[in-house]
Amino acid sequence: ITIVGCGEQGEAQLCAMAAVRPLRAGFAVDVDSARATSLAARLSIQLGWRLEASTNLAAAVAASDICVTCTTAESPLLFAEHLHPGLFVAAVGADNPAKQEIDATALSRSRVVVDSLAACAAGGDLHHAIKANVMTEQDVKASIAAATVPAPAPPPPAPAPAPAPAPAATSPATASPAASTPATPATVPEARNESSSGLMWDIVGLAAVIGIVFLLSRKGGSSV
């Protein structure tokens, strides 16, 4: 793994990746080489495997299966020449229209999964790729937000119809035959319990997207 940007966010991202992926070695890259050296020394002990400070981003990414960018860069750090089959890139830092970590051409050559399509299209790396006319929103493979939105609640059951008024009392001699006919009982529509099935689809949808993210890292081509 390569971590680009060795501040608090970079450290948190590396620890999170180490919790879910079988990492064995890594590289720490930062414009402040002292900060990269400090992070590498501290987390090598904490994680139990070697994290090496590096000033050669291209070589670090070439030797990695995962690259996480956590910077405030306003111009790209990763370009198409950095990509290789199976590389997974988690681009974390570009969170507004002024920031950019991934070159637009590099992004267009990757399979892209976003957290929120609307937010990413409005600012960050996807925004710049759309602005450069090399991608559209339709090129995004999946959105985690779309897969985890709760299912709509089922409509409430229809109210029971009001009971028919009781017939007026009449003498036996004048009662009509219809008056002795028993009234048809009112029927109340049975309420459908769909909440459990809706929740199940939420869980399946979330699992599917998480599966997509990690499956992409095992197939040919790069994913972001």
QUILIN-V216341 format. One record per pair of residues at least 24 apart in sequence whose C-alpha atoms are under 10 Angstrom apart, sorted by the first residue. I is the first residue (numbers start at 1). J is the second residue. Records with the same first field share a line. If there is no record, write none. Layout:
I=J  J
//
This chain:
1=25  26  27  28  51  60  61  62  63  64  65  66  67  68  87  88  89
2=26  27  28  29  51  52  53  54  57  59  60  61  62  63  64  65  66  67  68  69  89
3=27  28  29  30  36  51  53  54  57  60  61  64  66  67  68  69  70  71  90
4=28  29  30  31  36  54  57  60  61  67  68  69  70  71  77  91  93  101
5=29  30  31  32  35  36  68  69  70  71  72  73  93
6=30  31  32  33  34  35  36  37  38  39  40  53  69  70  71
7=35  36  39  70  71
8=39  70
9=69  70  71  92  93
10=39  68  69  70  71  92  93
11=39  40  42  43  70
13=68  69  70  90  92
14=43  47  67  68
15=43  46  47
17=66  68
18=47
19=47
21=66  214
23=47  49  50  65  66
24=48  49  50  51
25=49  50  51  52  63  64
26=50  51  52  53  54  60  61  63  64  65  66  67
27=51  52  53  54  55  56  57  59  60  61  63  64  67
28=52  53  54  55  56  57  60
29=53  54  55  56  57  60  69
30=54  55  56  57  70  71
31=55  71
57=82
58=82  83
61=87  89
62=87
63=87
64=88
65=89  217  218  222
66=90  217  222  223  224
67=91  224
68=92  93  224
69=93  94  101  102
70=94  101
71=99  100  101
72=96  98  99  100  101
73=98  99  100  101  102
74=98  99  100  101  124
75=99  100  101  102  103  125
76=100  101  102  103  104  106  125
77=101  102  103
78=102  103  104  106  107
79=103  104  105  106  107
80=104  105  106  107  108  109  110  222
81=106
82=106
83=107  109  110  221  222  223
84=220  221  222  223
85=110  217  218  219  220  221  222  223
86=215  216  217  218  219  220  221  222  223
87=216  217  218  219  220  221  222  223  224
88=213  214  215  216  217  218  219  221  222  223  224
89=217  222  223  224
90=114  213  223  224
91=124  125  224
92=124  125
93=124  125
94=120  123  124  125  126  127
95=119  120  122  123  124  125
96=120  121  122  123  124  125  127
97=121  122  123  124  125  126  127  128
98=123  124  125  127  128
99=123  124  125  127  128
100=124  125  126  127  128  129
101=125  128
102=126  128  129  224
103=128  129
104=128  129  130  131  132  133  134  135
105=129  132  133  134  135
106=134  222  223  224
107=134  135  222  223  224
108=133  134  135  136  139  140  224
109=134  135  221  222  223  224
110=139  140  141  216  221  222  223  224
111=139  140  141  142  213  216  221  222  223  224
112=139  140  141  142  143  213  216  222  223  224
113=139  140  141  142  143  144  209  210  212  213  216  223  224
114=140  141  142  143  144  145  146  213  224
115=142  143  144  145  146  147
116=142  143  144  145  146
117=142  143  144  145  146
118=143  145
140=224
141=209  212  223
142=209  212  213
143=209
144=205  206  207  208  209  210  212  213
145=206  209
146=202  205  206  209
147=201  202  203  204  205  206  207  208  209  210
148=199  201  202  203  204  205  206  207  209
149=202  205  206
150=198  199  201  202  203
151=194  195  196  197  198  199  200  201  202
152=194  195  198  199
153=193  194  195  198
154=191  192  193  194  195  198
155=191  192  193  194
156=191  192
157=188  189  190  191  192
158=188  189  190  191
159=188  189
160=186  187  188  189
161=186  187  188
162=186
//
